[in-house]
Amino acid sequence: MIILDTDELTLVQRAQGEEYARLAARLNQTDEPVCVTIVSFEEQMRGWLSLMAEARTPEKQIRVYARLRALLEDFQTRPVLDYDDNAAAEYQRLVRARVRIGTMDLRIAAVALAHDALLVSRNLVHFRKVPGLQWSARRGPGP
């Protein structure tokens, strides 16, 4: 199983550019299921809700609501892994081990560990700190 971190998911959602083409080519070469986490949904939703709070004109509000609708529809097309009891236990283990990365990244890592999945991300500075996490930078798996 492959899990896309939020940064990689955003590339897939935009579906344009050289980085996207490389990622799409790599994902097309695997038989593994490609999933995202509910944590990534939360991260993206928070971003759109922040933009909505700043939208002062009806035109801006309409555009943000359209993007929010697109986000909802996108997440309905792909497998979404929950932050469940197993992920919460992994998260607590990482907190006790004093793994120092952001809360959301730690939750995504915990979901990946709970599913024994490969996490694909550009944010390897943080994810390298997570013991036992299988990670990849699109060019190949980590240690």
C-alpha positions as CSV (number, residue, x, y, z in Angstrom):
1,M,0.0,0.0,0.0
2,I,1.2,3.5,-0.9
3,I,0.0,6.6,1.0
4,L,0.4,10.0,-0.5
5,D,1.3,12.8,1.9
6,T,-0.7,16.0,1.6
7,D,2.0,17.7,-0.6
8,E,1.9,14.8,-3.1
9,L,-1.8,14.6,-3.0
10,T,-2.0,18.3,-4.0
11,L,0.2,17.5,-7.0
12,V,-2.2,14.8,-8.1
13,Q,-5.2,17.0,-7.6
14,R,-3.7,19.8,-9.7
15,A,-2.8,17.3,-12.4
16,Q,-0.3,19.5,-14.2
17,G,3.4,20.2,-14.4
18,E,6.6,18.2,-14.6
19,E,6.5,17.1,-11.0
20,Y,3.0,15.8,-11.4
21,A,4.0,13.9,-14.6
22,R,6.9,12.2,-12.8
23,L,4.7,11.2,-9.8
24,A,1.8,10.0,-12.1
25,A,4.3,7.9,-14.1
26,R,5.6,6.3,-11.0
27,L,2.2,5.6,-9.5
28,N,1.0,4.1,-12.8
29,Q,3.9,1.6,-12.6
30,T,2.7,0.0,-9.4
31,D,0.0,-2.5,-8.6
32,E,-0.1,-1.3,-5.0
33,P,-3.3,0.6,-3.9
34,V,-2.6,4.3,-3.6
35,C,-4.4,5.9,-0.7
36,V,-4.6,9.2,1.3
37,T,-5.4,9.8,4.9
38,I,-8.2,11.6,6.6
39,V,-5.5,13.8,8.1
40,S,-4.7,15.1,4.7
41,F,-8.4,15.9,4.2
42,E,-8.3,17.9,7.4
43,E,-5.2,19.8,6.3
44,Q,-6.7,20.7,3.0
45,M,-10.0,21.5,4.5
46,R,-8.5,23.9,7.0
47,G,-6.7,25.7,4.2
48,W,-10.0,26.2,2.2
49,L,-11.9,27.2,5.3
50,S,-9.2,29.8,6.0
51,L,-9.6,31.2,2.5
52,M,-13.4,31.2,3.0
53,A,-13.0,33.3,6.1
54,E,-11.0,35.8,4.1
55,A,-13.4,35.9,1.2
56,R,-15.2,39.2,1.5
57,T,-17.0,39.5,-1.9
58,P,-19.7,37.2,-3.3
59,E,-17.4,36.4,-6.2
60,K,-14.6,35.2,-4.0
61,Q,-16.9,33.2,-1.9
62,I,-18.4,31.5,-4.9
63,R,-14.9,30.6,-6.1
64,V,-13.8,29.2,-2.8
65,Y,-17.0,27.2,-2.4
66,A,-16.4,25.7,-5.9
67,R,-12.9,24.7,-4.8
68,L,-14.3,23.2,-1.6
69,R,-16.8,21.2,-3.7
70,A,-14.0,20.0,-5.9
71,L,-12.1,18.9,-2.7
72,L,-15.1,16.9,-1.5
73,E,-15.5,15.3,-4.9
74,D,-11.8,14.4,-5.1
75,F,-11.8,12.7,-1.8
76,Q,-14.8,10.6,-2.9
77,T,-12.8,9.2,-5.7
78,R,-9.9,7.7,-3.8
79,P,-9.3,5.4,-0.8
80,V,-9.1,7.4,2.4
81,L,-7.4,5.8,5.5
82,D,-8.8,6.6,8.9
83,Y,-7.0,7.8,11.9
84,D,-8.3,4.9,14.0
85,D,-7.3,3.1,17.2
86,N,-4.2,1.6,15.6
87,A,-3.0,4.9,14.2
88,A,-3.7,6.6,17.5
89,A,-1.6,4.0,19.3
90,E,1.2,4.5,16.8
91,Y,0.9,8.3,17.3
92,Q,1.2,7.9,21.1
93,R,4.2,5.6,20.7
94,L,5.9,8.3,18.5
95,V,5.0,11.0,21.0
96,R,6.5,9.0,23.9
97,A,9.6,8.4,21.7
98,R,9.9,12.2,21.4
99,V,9.8,12.2,17.6
100,R,9.9,15.9,16.9
101,I,7.9,16.7,13.8
102,G,4.6,18.6,13.3
103,T,1.4,17.1,14.7
104,M,-0.2,16.5,11.4
105,D,2.9,14.9,9.9
106,L,3.1,12.7,13.0
107,R,-0.5,11.6,12.5
108,I,0.1,10.9,8.8
109,A,3.2,8.8,9.8
110,A,1.1,7.0,12.4
111,V,-1.5,6.0,9.9
112,A,1.3,4.8,7.5
113,L,2.9,2.8,10.3
114,A,-0.5,1.3,11.3
115,H,-1.0,0.1,7.8
116,D,2.6,-0.9,7.2
117,A,2.4,1.4,4.1
118,L,5.0,3.3,2.1
119,L,4.6,7.0,2.5
120,V,5.4,9.2,-0.5
121,S,6.3,12.7,0.4
122,R,8.6,15.6,-0.5
123,N,8.8,16.4,3.2
124,L,11.5,13.9,4.0
125,V,13.4,16.1,6.4
126,H,10.6,15.4,8.9
127,F,9.6,11.9,7.9
128,R,13.1,10.5,8.1
129,K,12.9,11.1,11.9
130,V,10.1,8.6,12.3
131,P,11.5,5.2,13.3
132,G,10.2,2.3,11.3
133,L,8.4,4.5,8.7
134,Q,8.8,3.4,5.1
135,W,9.1,6.5,3.0
136,S,9.9,7.5,-0.5
137,A,10.9,10.7,-2.3
138,R,9.5,9.6,-5.6
139,R,13.0,8.4,-6.6
140,G,13.1,5.3,-4.5
141,P,12.3,4.0,-1.0
142,G,14.0,5.2,2.1
143,P,16.0,3.1,4.6
